[in-house]
Amino acid sequence: MLINLKNISKSYIHKGDNIQVLKNINLGIEKGEKIAIMGNNGSGKTTLLNLIGTIDTPDKGEYIFNDKKLSIDQPLKLNKLRRNHFGYIPQGFCLIRDKKGFYNISLPLLFRGYTKEVIEEKVDEISSTLKIKHLLNKKPDNMSAGERQKISIARAMITNPEVILADEMTNTLDKESKNIVLGLIKDSRELTAIVVTHDILIAKKCDRILYLDDGIIQSS
Ligand SMILES: Nc1ncnc2c1ncn2[C@@H]1O[C@H](COP(=O)(O)OP(=O)(O)OP(=O)(O)O)[C@@H](O)[C@H]1O
């Protein structure tokens, strides 16, 4: 099993109240599995995705990745894991506004110290696949929401990650772009994908659908 969450709980303090967002989550995900997470607004989907991606840490429980228990109190180790294994497509894209598409997409490779030539080659490859070459010289403010979404997807995919975590990545995409992105995910047998979505058609293309209801997984 690649990802194994055991009795994971998470709460936030809001205006003095303790809001329990995830309640004793037990979840195992095999390498190569494609999982959809569905549920009402506020049911905890993004929180769960962030915990899996180690962007956030649980209050309670164990996270075992590739048979190793994660030390959630060691941020540097978590950073390394995140950088080496995960590609994250966040809700709201999180692009650098004053940098062009090319720079935004190449950022994870710059962090890894790749050469200019390799970066150019990889950006060219992913932008051809996603049909976004015309966006490489544009800044995010001059792009549509769907175009920004595709830059964010390219940035997450460019490292060829082991796990892709996607938070409503298709809601701004046209039909053709949705099919390209889903094809990219489905065609890779090795890639583990966890996709938060409100779109049942997207969810049905995954191997398994998890329904979150008020912080509890109802079915898997
Ligand atoms: N940093 C935070 N501080 C306080 N409360 C938070 C924080 N992040 C999330 N929450 C609360 O946790 C609950 C779950 O939020 P989450 O974003 O995980 O839901 P979601 O299922 O992804 O919702 P949506 O479908 O609207 O994206 C919500 O009630 C939200 O207000």
The ligand as an SDF file (V2000), in Angstrom:
LIG
                    3D

 31 33  0  0  0  0  0  0  0  0999 V2000
   -7.5750   27.0240    8.2780 N   0  0  0  0  0  0  0  0  0  0  0  0
   -8.8070   26.8310    8.7130 C   0  0  0  0  0  0  0  0  0  0  0  0
   -9.2580   27.4180    9.8610 N   0  0  0  0  0  0  0  0  0  0  0  0
  -10.5100   27.2140   10.3340 C   0  0  0  0  0  0  0  0  0  0  0  0
  -11.4150   26.4230    9.7310 N   0  0  0  0  0  0  0  0  0  0  0  0
  -11.0430   25.8270    8.5790 C   0  0  0  0  0  0  0  0  0  0  0  0
   -9.7350   26.0000    8.0170 C   0  0  0  0  0  0  0  0  0  0  0  0
   -9.6530   25.2650    6.8610 N   0  0  0  0  0  0  0  0  0  0  0  0
  -10.8620   24.6780    6.7200 C   0  0  0  0  0  0  0  0  0  0  0  0
  -11.6860   25.0120    7.7400 N   0  0  0  0  0  0  0  0  0  0  0  0
  -13.0630   24.5360    7.9390 C   0  0  0  0  0  0  0  0  0  0  0  0
  -13.0240   23.1340    7.7980 O   0  0  0  0  0  0  0  0  0  0  0  0
  -14.1970   22.6700    7.1470 C   0  0  0  0  0  0  0  0  0  0  0  0
  -13.7980   21.8020    5.9550 C   0  0  0  0  0  0  0  0  0  0  0  0
  -13.1520   22.6000    4.9690 O   0  0  0  0  0  0  0  0  0  0  0  0
  -12.6300   21.9750    3.6040 P   0  0  0  0  0  0  0  0  0  0  0  0
  -12.0290   23.0990    2.8160 O   0  0  0  0  0  0  0  0  0  0  0  0
  -11.7990   20.8000    3.8920 O   0  0  0  0  0  0  0  0  0  0  0  0
  -14.0150   21.5090    2.9340 O   0  0  0  0  0  0  0  0  0  0  0  0
  -14.3240   20.9960    1.4510 P   0  0  0  0  0  0  0  0  0  0  0  0
  -15.0850   19.7300    1.6010 O   0  0  0  0  0  0  0  0  0  0  0  0
  -13.0630   20.9540    0.6420 O   0  0  0  0  0  0  0  0  0  0  0  0
  -15.2950   22.1430    0.9040 O   0  0  0  0  0  0  0  0  0  0  0  0
  -15.5690   22.7090   -0.6020 P   0  0  0  0  0  0  0  0  0  0  0  0
  -16.3660   21.6720   -1.3370 O   0  0  0  0  0  0  0  0  0  0  0  0
  -16.3610   23.9530   -0.3270 O   0  0  0  0  0  0  0  0  0  0  0  0
  -14.2300   23.0160   -1.2390 O   0  0  0  0  0  0  0  0  0  0  0  0
  -15.0050   23.9040    6.7670 C   0  0  0  0  0  0  0  0  0  0  0  0
  -16.0450   24.0670    7.7070 O   0  0  0  0  0  0  0  0  0  0  0  0
  -14.0070   25.0220    6.8670 C   0  0  0  0  0  0  0  0  0  0  0  0
  -14.6370   26.2190    7.2340 O   0  0  0  0  0  0  0  0  0  0  0  0
  1  2  1  0
  2  3  1  0
  2  7  2  0
  3  4  2  0
  4  5  1  0
  5  6  2  0
  6  7  1  0
  6 10  1  0
  7  8  1  0
  8  9  2  0
  9 10  1  0
 10 11  1  0
 11 12  1  0
 11 30  1  0
 12 13  1  0
 13 14  1  0
 13 28  1  0
 14 15  1  0
 15 16  1  0
 16 17  2  0
 16 18  1  0
 16 19  1  0
 19 20  1  0
 20 21  2  0
 20 22  1  0
 20 23  1  0
 23 24  1  0
 24 25  2  0
 24 26  1  0
 24 27  1  0
 28 29  1  0
 28 30  1  0
 30 31  1  0
M  END
$$$$
